[in-house]
Amino acid sequence: MNLEVFLSLFSLMLISLVVYMISQKARLPYTVLLVIVGSLLVPLSKLEAFAFINSFELTPELLFFVFLPILIFESAYNIKISDMLNNIRAISLLAVVGLLVSTFFIGVSGYYVFKWIGFEVPMIVTLLFGAIISSTDPVAVLSLFKEYGAPKRLTLMFEGESLFNDGTSFAIFLVMLEILVHGYAGSTSIISGLINFSMMLFGGILFGLAMGFLFAKLIEWVKGHEHLEITLTLLVAHFTFILTEVVSEHIIIAGYPVRFSSIIATLVASMVIGNFGRFKMSMPVEEYMEKFWSYFGFVTNSLVFILMGLLFVEQSIDLNVALMPILLSILVVMVGRALSIYPLLGLLNWTKKEEPIPLSWMHLLSWGSLRGSLAVIMVLLIPDDVTVPNWNYTFSVKEFITAITIGSIYFTLLVKATTIGKVMNKLGIDALTDYEEVSYFKSKALIYDEALVAIEKLFKNQQISEEQHKGMHSIYRTLHEQALKEYKQKFPNDSELTENLLRVYVLGTEKGELKEIYGRGEINEKIYKKILNLLDIQMERVEKGRLQLNAIDEKFPVDKIETFILSLRKMLFLSSSELKPQELYIYYRTQLHLLETVVSRLEGLSNTSLIEVFDDKDSLQRTIELYKALGKSTKERLDQMISSNYELLTHFNAITGKKTLDALQLETLDNLSKNEIISSKLYIMLSKELKQPH
């Protein structure tokens, strides 16, 4: 690797940053602009002064073993398994059954369509193309979904499909490539292909679970050593991916090689870390993780898409020859996508096993199916010398598949991606719900009210003149009154919506306070997750317009991932994860603290600017009464715990009190060091002294 390679790499990164800034100002999809700019760099690279641009290339190894694990982890880390399980039928249908439908439709119909225009392309080639082009890329679409306000469930369905069909698509691709390279052997090839596909899918899931829980345990062991925790999250993505490939090459059962899907394994391991391992991280690391992986994802996507543009232009196949097959491929792919959406989701709606999926959502899922990095990776993995009998064209099989794949990707990026916003608007998918509209108007009123307060402070501190004060005050007072007027006209009877807004605020307050308590080490992971599960369930109910609680003493179901872990513990004959008396005592004590905090904040709400949002006195009073009743019930349970376990809890309180004081002393020491009141030498000396038992 010479100097020009590094110059090319960092130049492309710099160009990507410029493209990002342009995309923000032009309000165009970032990935689309990257591909266009990448294409424009090709003629520039022909000049001697800029020839170095082509030095850094997309190789199969770079894409597969370096970039792909990063993209998988970054996408999978923040997906909640409970949300995924609530929509598992829809996601499974789209990611597995739908992908199979699309692959075989494109393969079979593509064969006959190409034959119709005089291209004798063997069906195994069109099937391979079907496997490559059927997987959707979430990168560009999800950013557009968020920007234009797609519903949360629709976004989740698309993200879940995009992640899981990567693994499914790659598994089918490997099966088809095997047949292409070694030839079709009738029923033997079909049976072998089915076994391979099933083994890759289910073996990948099991291997990913094992790796995910292993790394979660390793993170727990090194908790407190922030650099080690971050390094382990980096390792879980790449180590799982590479180890899956290594294991797959060496496992042979009854003379038959067994392959696991490295994509599925990495995806599952990443989801385990995101849903289980994140609770074992130090609080600063857990908060830093999203920024850390978001940055890596940004850099990786930038390089992949700009290099994709460079790759697309440098094709040896004549465009005049490839144009008609490309146009027909685009049409076939679009029909295949539609067939993988409407019948399957229509059947799911008919069974009523999940919440109904509106027809408008199906339209968007069909149109918003962009293709991207994985398709490029699979194309690059096709051997250059692969051929089929009676292939008499001047271009190779790989060049033909590359051309129609590139054409399809270009169409999705340049046409579909740039029109998603208009399609969403036309379908009414971006329309605000009543709850969102109330939040919108009340938030505007609050913002303008805060601006009025700030204007008064500026004038009082003589930072603006009297004339400026009058002008600015008049503008923001008008905006404030206009927002309230529009709100009252649209929602003359908003009591229920305001109360729901208040409940969401309260539950968010509880979550924030709970996270701080956990961060200080006052509760363990088990208690934290148990209370967090209760708050999540209540939040979901309120957001759907249902009752927050069915009863004061309601028993909440265990989180689905926790149910799975409990079952696993029983299978492995591990100790029960039920709360012990001391843990139950802390659980009730923490619950009481959260409830009392909420009541205190609600009662003091009239002295804050938030009263602008929660201005319905009846809603406020009902919420206060609910939390006081919950507090009373929790207090009674706590008192019972203390009376029946007095000696045990007295001893336990002495221990936890000592831990709290130790933590406080170290926190005070950290603050002294940060404020440079003590030197590094004194910090180390005092730190050692405070950590010694006494």
C-alpha positions as CSV (number, residue, x, y, z in Angstrom):
1,M,0.0,0.0,0.0
2,N,1.7,3.2,-1.2
3,L,1.3,6.9,-0.2
4,E,-1.3,7.5,-3.0
5,V,-3.7,5.1,-1.4
6,F,-3.8,7.1,1.8
7,L,-4.0,10.3,-0.1
8,S,-7.0,8.9,-2.1
9,L,-8.7,7.7,1.1
10,F,-8.5,11.0,3.0
11,S,-9.3,13.0,-0.1
12,L,-12.5,10.9,-0.6
13,M,-13.4,11.5,3.1
14,L,-12.9,15.3,2.6
15,I,-15.0,15.3,-0.5
16,S,-17.7,13.3,1.4
17,L,-17.9,16.0,4.0
18,V,-18.4,18.7,1.4
19,V,-21.1,16.6,-0.3
20,Y,-22.8,16.2,3.1
21,M,-22.9,20.0,3.6
22,I,-24.3,20.5,0.1
23,S,-27.0,17.8,0.7
24,Q,-28.1,19.5,3.8
25,K,-28.5,22.9,2.1
26,A,-30.0,21.4,-1.1
27,R,-32.3,19.0,0.9
28,L,-31.3,16.1,-1.3
29,P,-30.4,12.5,-0.1
30,Y,-26.8,12.4,1.0
31,T,-26.1,8.9,-0.4
32,V,-27.6,9.9,-3.8
33,L,-25.3,12.9,-4.1
34,L,-22.3,10.7,-3.1
35,V,-22.9,8.3,-5.9
36,I,-23.3,11.2,-8.4
37,V,-20.1,12.9,-7.2
38,G,-18.3,9.6,-7.3
39,S,-19.3,9.2,-10.9
40,L,-18.1,12.8,-11.7
41,L,-14.7,12.0,-10.1
42,V,-13.9,9.5,-12.9
43,P,-13.2,12.0,-15.6
44,L,-11.3,14.1,-13.0
45,S,-9.1,11.0,-12.1
46,K,-8.0,10.8,-15.8
47,L,-6.0,14.0,-15.3
48,E,-2.5,13.3,-14.2
49,A,-2.7,15.6,-11.1
50,F,-5.7,13.7,-9.8
51,A,-4.8,10.2,-10.9
52,F,-4.3,9.2,-7.2
53,I,-8.2,9.3,-6.6
54,N,-8.5,5.7,-8.1
55,S,-5.8,4.4,-5.8
56,F,-8.2,3.5,-3.0
57,E,-10.6,0.8,-4.4
58,L,-13.6,-1.1,-3.2
59,T,-12.4,-4.7,-2.9
60,P,-14.6,-7.6,-1.8
61,E,-12.5,-8.1,1.3
62,L,-12.6,-4.5,2.4
63,L,-16.4,-4.3,1.9
64,F,-17.1,-7.7,3.3
65,F,-14.9,-8.0,6.4
66,V,-14.4,-4.3,7.3
67,F,-17.3,-2.1,6.1
68,L,-20.2,-4.6,6.3
69,P,-19.9,-5.5,10.0
70,I,-19.8,-1.8,10.9
71,L,-23.0,-1.1,8.9
72,I,-24.8,-4.1,10.5
73,F,-23.8,-3.2,14.1
74,E,-24.7,0.5,13.7
75,S,-28.1,-0.4,12.4
76,A,-28.9,-3.3,14.7
77,Y,-27.6,-1.8,18.0
78,N,-30.6,0.5,18.5
79,I,-33.4,-1.8,17.5
80,K,-35.5,-2.9,20.4
81,I,-36.1,-6.6,20.3
82,S,-39.5,-6.2,22.0
83,D,-40.7,-3.9,19.2
84,M,-39.3,-6.3,16.6
85,L,-41.2,-9.2,18.2
86,N,-44.4,-7.2,18.2
87,N,-44.1,-7.0,14.4
88,I,-42.2,-10.3,13.8
89,R,-44.8,-11.8,11.4
90,A,-44.7,-8.8,9.1
91,I,-40.9,-8.5,9.3
92,S,-40.4,-12.3,8.7
93,L,-42.7,-12.3,5.8
94,L,-40.9,-9.4,4.1
95,A,-37.4,-10.5,5.0
96,V,-37.6,-14.2,4.2
97,V,-40.7,-15.2,2.3
98,G,-40.9,-11.9,0.4
99,L,-37.3,-12.0,-0.5
100,L,-37.7,-15.6,-1.8
101,V,-40.7,-14.5,-3.9
102,S,-38.8,-11.6,-5.3
103,T,-35.7,-13.6,-6.1
104,F,-37.5,-16.4,-7.9
105,F,-39.8,-14.0,-9.8
106,I,-36.9,-11.9,-11.0
107,G,-35.0,-15.1,-11.9
108,V,-37.7,-16.8,-13.9
109,S,-39.4,-13.7,-15.5
110,G,-36.0,-12.2,-16.2
111,Y,-35.0,-15.3,-18.1
112,Y,-38.0,-15.0,-20.4
113,V,-37.9,-11.2,-20.7
114,F,-34.2,-11.3,-21.8
115,K,-35.0,-14.1,-24.2
116,W,-37.8,-12.0,-25.7
117,I,-35.3,-9.3,-26.7
118,G,-32.8,-11.8,-28.0
119,F,-30.5,-12.2,-25.0
120,E,-30.0,-15.9,-24.2
121,V,-29.2,-15.7,-20.6
122,P,-29.3,-19.0,-18.5
123,M,-31.8,-19.0,-15.7
124,I,-29.2,-19.6,-13.1
125,V,-27.6,-16.2,-14.0
126,T,-31.0,-14.3,-13.7
127,L,-31.6,-16.2,-10.4
128,L,-28.2,-15.0,-9.1
129,F,-29.2,-11.4,-10.2
130,G,-32.5,-11.9,-8.3
131,A,-30.7,-12.8,-5.1
132,I,-28.4,-9.8,-5.4
133,I,-31.0,-7.2,-6.2
134,S,-33.8,-8.3,-3.9
135,S,-32.3,-7.1,-0.6
136,T,-33.2,-3.6,0.4
137,D,-30.7,-1.0,1.8
138,P,-31.9,0.9,4.8
139,V,-29.3,3.7,4.8
140,A,-30.8,6.2,2.5
141,V,-34.5,5.3,3.1
142,L,-34.4,5.5,6.9
143,S,-33.0,9.0,7.0
144,L,-35.7,10.1,4.6
145,F,-38.4,8.3,6.6
146,K,-37.3,10.2,9.7
147,E,-37.0,13.5,7.9
148,Y,-40.5,13.3,6.3
149,G,-42.1,11.8,9.5
150,A,-43.0,8.2,8.6
151,P,-44.9,6.4,11.4
152,K,-42.7,4.7,14.0
153,R,-44.1,1.2,13.2
154,L,-43.6,1.6,9.5
155,T,-40.0,2.7,10.0
156,L,-39.4,-0.3,12.3
157,M,-40.9,-2.7,9.7
158,F,-38.7,-1.4,7.0
159,E,-35.6,-1.4,9.1
160,G,-36.3,-4.9,10.4
161,E,-36.8,-6.1,6.8
162,S,-33.7,-4.4,5.5
163,L,-31.5,-5.9,8.2
164,F,-32.8,-9.4,8.1
165,N,-33.1,-9.7,4.4
166,D,-29.4,-8.9,4.1
167,G,-28.6,-12.2,5.6
168,T,-31.4,-14.0,3.7
169,S,-30.3,-12.5,0.4
170,F,-26.7,-13.4,1.0
171,A,-27.5,-17.0,1.9
172,I,-29.5,-17.4,-1.3
173,F,-26.7,-15.7,-3.3
174,L,-24.2,-18.2,-2.0
175,V,-26.4,-21.1,-2.9
176,M,-27.0,-19.7,-6.4
177,L,-23.3,-18.9,-6.9
178,E,-22.4,-22.5,-5.9
179,I,-24.8,-23.8,-8.6
180,L,-23.4,-21.4,-11.1
181,V,-19.8,-22.3,-10.5
182,H,-20.3,-26.1,-10.1
183,G,-23.3,-26.7,-12.3
184,Y,-26.9,-27.8,-11.7
185,A,-27.3,-31.4,-10.6
186,G,-31.1,-31.7,-10.6
187,S,-32.9,-32.6,-7.3
188,T,-29.5,-33.0,-5.5
189,S,-28.8,-29.3,-6.1
190,I,-32.2,-28.3,-4.9
191,I,-32.0,-30.4,-1.7
192,S,-28.4,-29.2,-1.0
193,G,-29.5,-25.6,-1.6
194,L,-32.4,-25.9,0.9
195,I,-30.2,-27.5,3.5
196,N,-27.5,-24.8,3.0
197,F,-30.0,-22.0,3.2
198,S,-31.7,-23.3,6.3
199,M,-28.3,-24.0,8.0
200,M,-27.0,-20.6,7.2
201,L,-30.2,-18.9,8.5
202,F,-30.8,-20.8,11.7
203,G,-27.1,-21.6,12.4
204,G,-26.4,-17.9,12.1
205,I,-29.1,-17.0,14.6
206,L,-27.8,-19.5,17.2
207,F,-24.1,-18.5,16.7
208,G,-25.1,-14.8,16.9
209,L,-26.9,-15.4,20.2
210,A,-23.9,-17.2,21.6
211,M,-21.5,-14.5,20.6
212,G,-23.8,-11.7,21.7
213,F,-24.2,-13.1,25.3
214,L,-20.5,-14.0,25.5
215,F,-19.5,-10.4,24.7
216,A,-22.2,-9.0,27.0
217,K,-20.6,-11.0,29.8
218,L,-17.1,-9.8,28.8
219,I,-18.4,-6.2,28.9
220,E,-19.8,-6.9,32.4
221,W,-16.4,-8.2,33.5
222,V,-14.5,-5.1,32.4
223,K,-17.1,-2.6,33.5
224,G,-15.5,0.6,34.7
225,H,-12.6,0.3,32.2
226,E,-14.1,2.5,29.5
227,H,-11.6,1.8,26.7
228,L,-12.0,-1.9,27.1
229,E,-15.8,-1.7,27.0
230,I,-15.7,0.3,23.7
231,T,-13.1,-2.0,22.2
232,L,-15.3,-5.0,23.0
233,T,-18.2,-3.5,21.2
234,L,-16.0,-2.9,18.2
235,L,-14.8,-6.5,18.4
236,V,-18.3,-8.0,18.7
237,A,-19.1,-6.9,15.2
238,H,-16.0,-7.9,13.4
239,F,-15.0,-10.8,15.5
240,T,-18.5,-12.4,15.2
241,F,-18.5,-11.8,11.5
242,I,-15.0,-13.2,10.8
243,L,-15.3,-16.1,13.3
244,T,-18.5,-17.2,11.7
245,E,-16.7,-17.4,8.4
246,V,-13.8,-19.3,10.0
247,V,-16.1,-21.7,11.8
248,S,-18.1,-22.3,8.6
249,E,-15.0,-23.3,6.7
250,H,-14.0,-25.9,9.3
251,I,-17.3,-27.6,10.4
252,I,-18.0,-30.8,8.5
253,I,-20.8,-33.1,9.5
254,A,-21.0,-36.6,7.8
255,G,-18.7,-35.3,5.1
256,Y,-21.0,-32.3,4.5
257,P,-19.6,-28.8,5.0
258,V,-21.8,-26.6,7.3
259,R,-22.1,-22.9,6.7
260,F,-23.5,-20.2,9.0
261,S,-24.5,-16.8,7.8
262,S,-22.0,-14.3,9.1
263,I,-24.4,-11.4,8.3
264,I,-27.2,-13.0,10.4
265,A,-24.8,-13.9,13.2
266,T,-23.4,-10.4,13.4
267,L,-26.9,-8.9,13.2
268,V,-28.2,-11.1,16.1
269,A,-25.1,-10.5,18.2
270,S,-25.4,-6.7,17.7
271,M,-29.1,-6.8,18.7
272,V,-28.2,-8.8,21.9
273,I,-25.5,-6.2,22.8
274,G,-28.0,-3.4,22.1
275,N,-30.8,-4.9,24.2
276,F,-28.9,-6.8,26.8
277,G,-25.3,-5.8,26.8
278,R,-25.9,-2.1,27.0
279,F,-27.2,-2.5,30.6
280,K,-23.8,-3.9,31.6
281,M,-21.8,-0.9,30.3
282,S,-20.6,2.0,32.4
283,M,-23.0,4.9,32.1
284,P,-20.6,7.2,30.2
285,V,-19.8,4.4,27.7
286,E,-23.5,3.6,27.2
287,E,-24.2,7.3,26.4
288,Y,-21.1,7.5,24.1
289,M,-21.8,4.3,22.2
290,E,-24.5,5.8,19.9
291,K,-22.2,8.7,18.9
292,F,-19.2,6.3,18.4
293,W,-21.0,3.9,16.1
294,S,-23.0,6.7,14.4
295,Y,-19.6,8.2,13.4
296,F,-18.3,4.9,12.1
297,G,-21.5,4.3,10.2
298,F,-21.3,7.8,8.6
299,V,-17.7,7.3,7.5
300,T,-18.3,3.8,6.2
301,N,-21.4,4.8,4.2
302,S,-19.7,7.9,2.8
303,L,-16.8,5.8,1.5
304,V,-19.0,3.0,0.2
305,F,-21.4,5.2,-1.8
306,I,-18.8,7.6,-3.2
307,L,-16.6,4.6,-4.3
308,M,-19.8,3.0,-5.7
309,G,-20.1,6.0,-8.0
310,L,-16.5,5.5,-9.2
311,L,-17.1,1.8,-9.7
312,F,-20.3,2.3,-11.7
313,V,-18.7,4.4,-14.4
314,E,-15.8,2.1,-15.1
315,Q,-17.7,-0.7,-16.7
316,S,-16.4,-2.5,-19.7
317,I,-19.8,-3.5,-21.2
318,D,-21.0,-1.2,-23.9
319,L,-23.9,1.0,-22.7
320,N,-25.7,0.6,-26.0
321,V,-25.7,-3.2,-25.5
322,A,-26.6,-3.0,-21.8
323,L,-29.3,-0.3,-22.0
324,M,-32.3,-2.4,-22.9
325,P,-31.5,-5.3,-20.4
326,I,-31.0,-2.6,-17.7
327,L,-34.4,-1.0,-18.4
328,L,-36.1,-4.4,-18.5
329,S,-34.3,-5.4,-15.3
330,I,-35.6,-2.3,-13.5
331,L,-39.1,-3.1,-14.6
332,V,-38.9,-6.8,-13.5
333,V,-37.4,-5.8,-10.1
334,M,-40.2,-3.3,-9.5
335,V,-42.9,-6.0,-10.2
336,G,-41.0,-8.5,-8.1
337,R,-40.9,-6.1,-5.2
338,A,-44.7,-5.4,-5.5
339,L,-45.4,-9.2,-5.5
340,S,-43.3,-9.6,-2.4
341,I,-45.3,-6.9,-0.6
342,Y,-49.0,-6.8,-1.4
343,P,-50.1,-10.5,-1.4
344,L,-48.0,-11.3,1.8
345,L,-49.1,-8.3,3.9
346,G,-52.6,-8.6,2.6
347,L,-52.7,-12.2,3.8
348,L,-51.3,-11.0,7.2
349,N,-54.0,-8.4,7.5
350,W,-56.6,-11.1,6.7
351,T,-55.3,-13.4,9.5
352,K,-55.5,-10.4,12.0
353,K,-52.4,-11.8,13.8
354,E,-50.9,-8.3,14.0
355,E,-52.1,-4.7,13.8
356,P,-53.5,-4.0,10.3
357,I,-51.0,-2.6,7.8
358,P,-52.6,0.2,5.7
359,L,-52.5,0.0,1.9
360,S,-50.7,3.3,1.8
361,W,-47.8,1.7,3.9
362,M,-47.6,-1.1,1.4
363,H,-47.3,1.4,-1.5
364,L,-44.4,3.1,0.3
365,L,-42.7,-0.2,1.2
366,S,-42.9,-1.1,-2.5
367,W,-41.6,2.2,-3.8
368,G,-39.1,2.9,-1.1
369,S,-37.0,-0.3,-1.7
370,L,-33.6,1.2,-2.4
371,R,-30.6,-1.0,-3.2
372,G,-27.1,-0.3,-2.1
373,S,-23.9,-1.6,-0.5
374,L,-24.7,-5.3,-0.1
375,A,-25.7,-5.7,-3.8
376,V,-22.2,-4.2,-4.7
377,I,-20.5,-6.6,-2.3
378,M,-22.2,-9.6,-3.8
379,V,-21.4,-8.5,-7.3
380,L,-17.7,-8.1,-6.4
381,L,-17.7,-11.6,-4.9
382,I,-18.6,-13.2,-8.2
383,P,-15.4,-14.8,-9.7
384,D,-14.1,-12.9,-12.7
385,D,-13.6,-16.1,-14.7
386,V,-17.0,-17.7,-14.0
387,T,-18.9,-18.7,-17.1
388,V,-21.8,-20.9,-18.3
389,P,-22.2,-23.2,-21.3
390,N,-23.0,-21.4,-24.7
391,W,-22.2,-17.9,-23.3
392,N,-21.1,-16.3,-26.6
393,Y,-21.0,-12.7,-25.7
394,T,-18.0,-10.4,-25.7
395,F,-18.6,-9.5,-22.1
396,S,-18.4,-12.0,-19.2
397,V,-21.2,-13.2,-16.9
398,K,-19.9,-11.1,-14.1
399,E,-19.8,-8.0,-16.3
400,F,-23.4,-8.6,-17.4
401,I,-24.7,-9.0,-13.9
402,T,-22.7,-6.0,-12.7
403,A,-24.2,-3.8,-15.5
404,I,-27.9,-4.7,-14.7
405,T,-27.2,-4.5,-11.0
406,I,-25.6,-1.1,-11.4
407,G,-28.5,0.1,-13.5
408,S,-31.1,-1.0,-10.9
409,I,-29.2,0.6,-8.1
410,Y,-28.9,3.8,-10.0
411,F,-32.6,3.9,-10.6
412,T,-33.5,3.4,-7.0
413,L,-31.0,6.1,-5.9
414,L,-31.7,8.7,-8.5
415,V,-35.4,8.2,-9.0
416,K,-36.9,6.4,-6.0
417,A,-34.8,8.1,-3.3
418,T,-35.4,11.6,-4.6
419,T,-39.2,11.1,-4.8
420,I,-39.9,9.3,-1.5
421,G,-40.9,12.6,0.2
422,K,-43.4,13.4,-2.5
423,V,-44.8,9.8,-2.4
424,M,-45.2,10.0,1.3
425,N,-47.0,13.3,1.1
426,K,-49.3,12.1,-1.7
427,L,-50.2,9.0,0.3
428,G,-50.8,11.1,3.5
429,I,-48.3,9.0,5.4
430,D,-46.5,12.1,6.7
431,A,-49.7,13.6,8.2
432,L,-49.5,14.4,11.9
433,T,-51.7,12.5,14.3
434,D,-53.9,14.5,16.7
435,Y,-51.4,13.8,19.5
436,E,-48.5,15.1,17.4
437,E,-50.5,18.2,16.3
438,V,-51.2,19.1,20.0
439,S,-47.5,18.6,20.7
440,Y,-46.7,20.8,17.7
441,F,-48.9,23.8,18.7
442,K,-48.1,23.6,22.4
443,S,-44.3,23.3,21.7
444,K,-44.5,26.4,19.4
445,A,-46.3,28.3,22.1
446,L,-43.7,27.3,24.7
447,I,-40.8,28.2,22.4
448,Y,-42.2,31.7,21.8
449,D,-42.9,32.1,25.5
450,E,-39.3,31.3,26.3
451,A,-38.2,33.8,23.6
452,L,-40.3,36.5,25.3
453,V,-38.7,35.7,28.7
454,A,-35.2,35.9,27.0
455,I,-36.0,39.2,25.4
456,E,-36.9,40.7,28.8
457,K,-33.6,39.5,30.2
458,L,-31.7,41.0,27.3
459,F,-33.3,44.3,27.8
460,K,-32.8,44.3,31.6
461,N,-29.1,43.5,31.1
462,Q,-28.9,46.4,28.5
463,Q,-27.9,44.0,25.7
464,I,-30.7,45.4,23.4
465,S,-32.1,48.9,23.1
466,E,-35.7,49.9,24.1
467,E,-36.6,50.2,20.4
468,Q,-35.2,46.7,19.7
469,H,-37.0,45.4,22.8
470,K,-40.3,46.7,21.6
471,G,-39.9,45.3,18.1
472,M,-38.7,41.9,19.1
473,H,-41.3,41.6,21.9
474,S,-44.1,42.5,19.4
475,I,-43.0,39.9,16.9
476,Y,-42.8,37.0,19.4
477,R,-45.9,38.0,21.3
478,T,-47.8,37.9,17.9
479,L,-46.3,34.5,17.1
480,H,-47.2,33.2,20.6
481,E,-50.8,34.4,20.4
482,Q,-51.1,33.0,16.8
483,A,-49.9,29.6,17.9
484,L,-52.4,29.5,20.8
485,K,-55.2,30.7,18.5
486,E,-54.6,28.1,15.8
487,Y,-54.4,25.4,18.6
488,K,-57.7,26.4,20.2
489,Q,-59.4,26.5,16.8
490,K,-58.2,23.1,15.9
491,F,-58.7,21.5,19.3
492,P,-61.5,23.2,21.3
493,N,-61.8,20.1,23.5
494,D,-58.2,18.8,24.0
495,S,-58.4,17.5,27.6
496,E,-57.6,13.9,26.7
497,L,-54.8,14.8,24.3
498,T,-53.2,17.2,26.8
499,E,-53.4,14.5,29.5
500,N,-51.7,12.0,27.3
501,L,-49.0,14.5,26.6
502,L,-48.6,15.1,30.3
503,R,-48.4,11.3,31.0
504,V,-45.7,10.9,28.4
505,Y,-43.7,13.8,30.0
506,V,-44.1,12.2,33.4
507,L,-43.0,8.8,32.2
508,G,-40.0,10.4,30.5
509,T,-39.2,12.1,33.7
510,E,-39.2,8.8,35.6
511,K,-37.0,7.2,32.9
512,G,-34.5,10.0,33.2
513,E,-34.4,9.8,37.0
514,L,-34.2,6.0,36.9
515,K,-31.2,6.1,34.6
516,E,-29.4,8.5,36.9
517,I,-30.0,6.2,39.9
518,Y,-28.6,3.3,37.9
519,G,-25.7,5.3,36.8
520,R,-24.8,6.1,40.4
521,G,-24.8,2.4,41.2
522,E,-27.7,2.6,43.7
523,I,-29.6,-0.2,41.9
524,N,-28.4,-3.2,40.0
525,E,-29.1,-4.2,36.4
526,K,-31.9,-6.5,37.3
527,I,-33.9,-3.9,39.2
528,Y,-33.2,-1.2,36.5
529,K,-34.5,-3.4,33.7
530,K,-37.6,-4.5,35.7
531,I,-38.6,-0.9,36.4
532,L,-37.7,0.3,32.9
533,N,-39.9,-2.5,31.5
534,L,-42.9,-1.2,33.5
535,L,-42.3,2.4,32.3
536,D,-41.9,1.3,28.6
537,I,-45.2,-0.6,28.7
538,Q,-47.0,2.4,30.2
539,M,-45.4,4.7,27.7
540,E,-46.5,2.5,24.8
541,R,-50.1,2.4,26.1
542,V,-50.3,6.2,26.5
543,E,-48.9,6.8,23.0
544,K,-51.6,4.5,21.6
545,G,-54.3,6.5,23.5
546,R,-55.0,3.7,26.0
547,L,-55.1,3.8,29.8
548,Q,-51.7,4.1,31.5
549,L,-52.7,1.6,34.1
550,N,-55.5,-0.9,34.3
551,A,-55.3,-1.0,38.1
552,I,-53.2,0.5,40.9
553,D,-51.8,-2.9,41.7
554,E,-51.5,-4.2,38.1
555,K,-49.1,-7.0,37.4
556,F,-47.0,-6.2,34.3
557,P,-45.7,-8.9,31.9
558,V,-42.0,-9.6,31.8
559,D,-40.2,-8.1,28.8
560,K,-39.9,-10.6,26.0
561,I,-36.1,-10.7,25.9
562,E,-36.1,-11.2,29.7
563,T,-38.6,-14.1,29.2
564,F,-36.2,-15.6,26.7
565,I,-33.2,-15.2,29.1
566,L,-35.3,-16.7,32.0
567,S,-36.0,-19.7,29.8
568,L,-32.4,-20.0,28.9
569,R,-31.3,-19.9,32.6
570,K,-33.8,-22.7,33.4
571,M,-32.5,-24.9,30.5
572,L,-28.9,-24.4,31.7
573,F,-30.0,-25.1,35.4
574,L,-28.7,-21.6,36.5
575,S,-29.9,-19.9,39.6
576,S,-33.2,-18.1,39.6
577,S,-33.2,-14.5,38.6
578,E,-36.1,-13.6,40.9
579,L,-35.6,-10.6,43.2
580,K,-34.1,-11.4,46.6
581,P,-35.5,-9.7,49.7
582,Q,-32.8,-7.0,49.6
583,E,-33.4,-6.5,45.9
584,L,-37.1,-6.4,46.4
585,Y,-36.7,-3.8,49.1
586,I,-34.5,-1.6,46.8
587,Y,-37.0,-2.1,44.0
588,Y,-39.9,-0.7,46.1
589,R,-37.7,2.0,47.5
590,T,-36.6,3.1,44.0
591,Q,-40.2,3.0,42.8
592,L,-41.3,5.2,45.8
593,H,-38.5,7.7,45.0
594,L,-39.6,8.0,41.4
595,L,-43.2,8.5,42.3
596,E,-42.4,11.1,44.9
597,T,-40.2,12.9,42.4
598,V,-43.0,13.0,39.8
599,V,-45.5,14.3,42.3
600,S,-43.1,17.0,43.4
601,R,-42.4,18.1,39.9
602,L,-46.1,18.1,38.9
603,E,-47.0,20.2,41.9
604,G,-44.3,22.7,41.1
605,L,-45.2,22.8,37.4
606,S,-47.1,26.0,37.7
607,N,-43.9,27.8,38.6
608,T,-42.2,26.7,35.3
609,S,-42.6,27.5,31.6
610,L,-44.0,24.0,31.0
611,I,-47.3,25.1,32.3
612,E,-47.7,26.6,28.8
613,V,-47.9,23.1,27.5
614,F,-49.8,21.4,30.4
615,D,-52.3,24.1,31.0
616,D,-55.3,21.8,31.7
617,K,-55.8,21.9,35.5
618,D,-58.1,18.9,35.6
619,S,-55.6,16.7,33.6
620,L,-52.8,17.9,35.9
621,Q,-54.8,17.1,39.0
622,R,-55.9,13.6,37.8
623,T,-52.2,12.8,37.1
624,I,-51.1,14.0,40.5
625,E,-53.8,11.9,42.2
626,L,-52.8,8.8,40.2
627,Y,-49.2,9.1,41.3
628,K,-50.1,9.8,44.9
629,A,-52.2,6.7,44.9
630,L,-49.3,4.7,43.4
631,G,-47.0,6.2,46.0
632,K,-49.3,5.2,48.8
633,S,-49.6,1.6,47.6
634,T,-45.8,1.3,47.1
635,K,-45.1,2.8,50.6
636,E,-47.4,0.2,52.1
637,R,-45.5,-2.6,50.4
638,L,-42.2,-1.1,51.4
639,D,-43.3,-0.9,55.1
640,Q,-44.3,-4.5,55.0
641,M,-40.9,-5.5,53.7
642,I,-39.2,-3.5,56.4
643,S,-41.3,-5.0,59.2
644,S,-40.9,-8.6,58.1
645,N,-37.1,-8.3,57.3
646,Y,-36.0,-5.6,59.8
647,E,-32.6,-7.0,60.9
648,L,-31.7,-8.1,57.4
649,L,-32.5,-4.7,55.8
650,T,-30.9,-2.7,58.6
651,H,-27.6,-4.6,58.0
652,F,-28.1,-4.2,54.2
653,N,-28.8,-0.4,54.6
654,A,-25.5,0.0,56.4
655,I,-23.6,-1.7,53.6
656,T,-25.4,0.3,50.8
657,G,-25.0,3.5,52.8
658,K,-21.3,2.9,52.9
659,K,-21.2,2.3,49.1
660,T,-23.1,5.6,48.5
661,L,-20.6,7.5,50.7
662,D,-17.6,5.9,48.9
663,A,-19.1,6.8,45.5
664,L,-19.7,10.4,46.7
665,Q,-16.1,10.8,47.9
666,L,-14.7,9.6,44.6
667,E,-17.1,11.8,42.7
668,T,-16.0,14.8,44.8
669,L,-12.4,13.9,44.1
670,D,-13.1,13.7,40.3
671,N,-14.6,17.2,40.4
672,L,-11.6,18.6,42.2
673,S,-9.4,17.1,39.6
674,K,-11.5,18.4,36.6
675,N,-11.5,21.9,38.1
676,E,-7.7,21.7,38.5
677,I,-7.9,22.4,42.2
678,I,-5.6,19.4,42.8
679,S,-2.7,18.1,40.7
680,S,-2.7,14.7,38.9
681,K,-0.2,13.5,41.5
682,L,-2.6,14.4,44.4
683,Y,-5.5,12.9,42.5
684,I,-3.7,9.5,42.2
685,M,-2.6,9.6,45.9
686,L,-6.1,10.4,47.2
687,S,-7.8,7.9,44.8
688,K,-5.6,5.1,46.2
689,E,-6.3,6.1,49.8
690,L,-10.1,6.3,49.3
691,K,-10.3,2.9,47.5
692,Q,-8.5,1.2,50.4
693,P,-10.9,-0.6,52.9
694,H,-11.3,1.1,56.2
